[in-house]
């Protein structure tokens, strides 16, 4: 029967679409990368989601985040993404977890319930915990490396973490994963050298933070505030989603 996923089924086949509909994907980080990943997964027929993010949409998110509009400023990213997914597929099951994932609250998550885990957060501590928990439960995980301070979306590659180069975040992650005995990890990373962002104080979130009231982690508390643009994190998120769909769709 014709439905919103019929064009996708022409390429993937009925069996793959049924697997996607039964899959539960946990997405950690609903920002520039994670938002586009969630969007693509919803439009590809994934039937169940867990959206993990404690952040609210800010004016400065409008340049790159698919859920960010003037109307959504000040709302929780996970809530807005849930509404968007349900507008695409009303039959989807969407769980929202408005928190920042860290070792301190790791026990609140049962990774064994997930079919796939998407790591789209930007802190090393959170990334490592997500990866360790997923691999401990035998759940496939894909991790996005640095997408900030980049201008060339054609430089993204999918590889094992230990085959990456140039990306500063990947270098740190290789070191930390090696210490923890993580022998392999599927990642998306960029071979583009980081662009040095302007230090203009007039447009700095560090000195002119406009995070919505109630934001738990404001810009002024972050160690680094990278520059960003519409067409880099979006491409990373779409590539990431493509890998998830390929992996879930071909499972027996």
Legacy VTK file of the C-alpha trace (Angstrom):
# vtk DataFile Version 3.0
C-alpha trace
ASCII
DATASET POLYDATA
POINTS 252 float
0.000 0.000 0.000
1.258 3.453 -0.889
2.496 5.424 2.111
5.035 8.107 3.049
7.877 5.573 2.884
7.002 4.018 -0.489
9.803 5.779 -2.371
12.298 4.547 0.222
10.950 1.013 -0.036
11.640 1.063 -3.776
15.348 1.248 -2.903
15.617 -0.711 0.346
12.910 -3.344 -0.052
10.017 -4.404 2.147
12.044 -6.497 4.598
14.423 -3.621 5.332
11.515 -1.228 5.860
9.962 -3.633 8.344
13.248 -3.835 10.248
13.516 -0.046 10.328
9.960 0.281 11.603
10.798 -2.066 14.484
14.098 -0.336 15.316
14.639 1.889 18.326
17.400 4.462 17.818
18.812 6.531 20.676
20.194 9.893 19.604
22.384 11.717 22.078
22.579 15.401 21.166
19.844 17.103 19.103
21.907 19.964 17.717
23.339 20.771 14.310
24.388 17.167 13.645
21.912 15.203 15.751
18.886 17.160 14.578
19.530 16.395 10.927
20.288 12.772 11.781
16.982 12.445 13.632
15.127 14.094 10.752
16.613 11.739 8.161
15.982 8.656 10.298
12.347 9.649 10.801
11.890 10.229 7.064
13.532 6.857 6.372
11.036 4.875 8.422
12.713 4.287 11.789
9.810 3.583 14.109
11.074 4.398 17.588
13.363 7.076 19.010
14.976 8.122 22.261
16.030 11.781 22.101
18.550 12.880 24.719
19.367 16.581 25.123
19.001 19.070 27.968
19.486 22.203 25.854
17.021 24.852 24.716
16.970 26.436 21.278
18.871 29.720 21.151
18.928 32.544 18.616
22.442 31.496 17.582
21.144 28.028 16.626
19.134 29.423 13.690
22.159 29.365 11.396
22.446 25.549 11.333
19.908 23.547 13.386
16.903 22.128 11.541
14.582 22.538 14.524
15.565 26.153 15.167
13.144 28.862 14.030
12.010 32.119 15.578
8.973 30.285 16.941
10.997 27.568 18.672
13.543 29.783 20.461
13.468 29.012 24.171
11.902 25.567 23.752
13.684 22.331 24.585
15.386 20.863 21.532
14.253 17.325 22.328
10.612 18.421 22.639
10.699 20.281 19.321
12.364 17.340 17.592
9.728 14.979 18.976
6.935 17.131 17.575
8.694 17.284 14.215
9.130 13.501 14.052
5.465 12.946 14.861
4.465 15.379 12.116
6.424 13.178 9.712
5.273 9.846 11.142
2.391 9.976 13.648
2.891 6.282 14.362
6.447 6.758 15.629
7.219 6.170 19.292
9.350 9.024 20.633
10.787 9.163 24.141
12.325 12.434 25.313
15.052 12.561 27.943
15.799 16.181 28.862
19.170 15.666 30.477
22.865 15.846 29.687
24.236 12.322 29.576
27.219 11.749 31.860
28.642 8.890 33.949
26.626 10.219 36.896
23.285 9.393 35.265
24.374 6.534 33.002
22.458 4.000 35.093
19.217 5.756 34.175
19.569 4.447 30.616
19.106 0.862 29.463
21.181 0.583 26.312
20.064 -3.002 25.783
16.700 -1.583 24.647
18.256 0.280 21.723
18.771 -1.055 18.214
21.393 1.582 17.446
23.053 4.492 19.248
23.952 7.817 17.663
26.560 9.909 19.472
26.185 13.530 18.402
27.330 15.233 21.590
30.358 17.485 21.790
32.051 16.598 25.075
34.646 13.837 25.410
33.391 12.588 28.780
29.856 12.081 27.483
31.020 10.511 24.223
33.199 7.971 26.009
30.421 6.956 28.383
27.920 6.576 25.527
30.349 4.447 23.524
31.306 2.252 26.464
27.706 1.629 27.483
26.631 0.804 23.928
29.507 -1.594 23.305
29.009 -3.219 26.701
25.433 -4.043 25.672
26.451 -5.192 22.202
24.600 -2.321 20.519
26.114 -0.731 17.441
27.135 2.900 17.898
28.308 5.583 15.512
30.072 8.675 16.798
30.450 12.081 15.162
33.786 13.788 15.571
34.314 17.556 15.255
32.006 19.494 12.911
32.685 22.978 14.269
35.095 25.477 12.712
34.682 23.746 9.329
33.646 25.112 5.925
33.938 22.177 3.494
31.225 19.488 3.786
32.909 17.366 1.093
35.720 16.504 3.509
33.645 14.195 5.693
34.540 10.505 5.760
33.239 7.412 7.519
35.950 5.251 9.049
37.099 3.422 12.116
38.306 5.839 14.783
41.852 4.477 14.568
42.033 5.265 10.851
41.210 8.960 11.311
43.562 11.892 10.887
43.672 15.687 11.175
40.531 16.025 13.351
41.580 17.264 16.842
38.608 15.635 18.580
39.325 12.308 16.898
42.908 12.510 18.145
41.718 12.924 21.737
39.149 10.157 21.309
41.742 7.744 19.913
43.904 8.308 22.982
41.032 7.916 25.444
39.466 4.920 23.708
42.815 3.147 23.561
43.184 3.605 27.331
39.747 2.059 27.851
40.377 -0.928 25.626
37.919 0.165 22.947
39.420 -1.512 19.905
37.061 -0.263 17.200
34.532 2.507 16.703
32.652 3.647 13.628
32.894 7.430 13.259
32.252 10.251 10.853
35.029 12.830 10.755
36.379 15.633 8.598
39.807 15.772 6.988
39.527 19.567 6.735
41.836 21.547 8.979
39.953 23.668 11.468
39.296 27.265 10.472
40.388 29.731 13.086
37.243 31.559 14.260
37.152 35.319 14.668
37.852 36.662 18.147
35.469 39.606 17.648
34.064 40.291 21.120
30.997 41.980 19.645
29.678 38.661 18.289
31.025 36.398 21.014
28.696 34.158 23.025
31.355 34.258 25.687
30.816 37.944 26.372
27.245 38.361 25.077
25.506 35.100 26.050
21.823 35.097 25.079
20.934 31.551 26.117
17.203 31.265 26.964
16.208 31.495 30.651
16.530 28.145 32.373
19.344 26.883 30.133
21.346 24.429 32.239
24.653 24.756 30.372
25.071 28.281 29.079
27.703 29.289 26.535
29.723 31.075 29.196
30.271 27.737 30.970
31.681 25.988 27.921
35.395 25.735 27.382
35.188 26.316 23.642
32.595 28.020 21.439
33.314 27.038 17.826
32.129 28.797 14.718
29.533 26.974 12.658
27.653 27.178 9.382
24.504 25.702 7.837
26.008 23.256 5.352
28.610 21.404 7.438
26.893 19.883 10.502
23.819 19.161 8.379
25.871 17.058 5.960
27.532 15.254 8.859
24.129 14.427 10.307
22.775 13.144 7.000
25.828 10.958 6.370
25.548 9.634 9.898
21.871 8.774 9.400
22.705 7.051 6.131
25.125 4.751 7.921
22.503 3.895 10.540
19.929 3.080 7.861
22.388 0.885 5.955
23.367 -1.015 9.082
19.827 -1.505 10.387
18.332 -2.243 6.995
20.644 -5.117 6.184
20.378 -6.941 9.503
18.814 -10.403 9.494
LINES 1 253
252 0 1 2 3 4 5 6 7 8 9 10 11 12 13 14 15 16 17 18 19 20 21 22 23 24 25 26 27 28 29 30 31 32 33 34 35 36 37 38 39 40 41 42 43 44 45 46 47 48 49 50 51 52 53 54 55 56 57 58 59 60 61 62 63 64 65 66 67 68 69 70 71 72 73 74 75 76 77 78 79 80 81 82 83 84 85 86 87 88 89 90 91 92 93 94 95 96 97 98 99 100 101 102 103 104 105 106 107 108 109 110 111 112 113 114 115 116 117 118 119 120 121 122 123 124 125 126 127 128 129 130 131 132 133 134 135 136 137 138 139 140 141 142 143 144 145 146 147 148 149 150 151 152 153 154 155 156 157 158 159 160 161 162 163 164 165 166 167 168 169 170 171 172 173 174 175 176 177 178 179 180 181 182 183 184 185 186 187 188 189 190 191 192 193 194 195 196 197 198 199 200 201 202 203 204 205 206 207 208 209 210 211 212 213 214 215 216 217 218 219 220 221 222 223 224 225 226 227 228 229 230 231 232 233 234 235 236 237 238 239 240 241 242 243 244 245 246 247 248 249 250 251
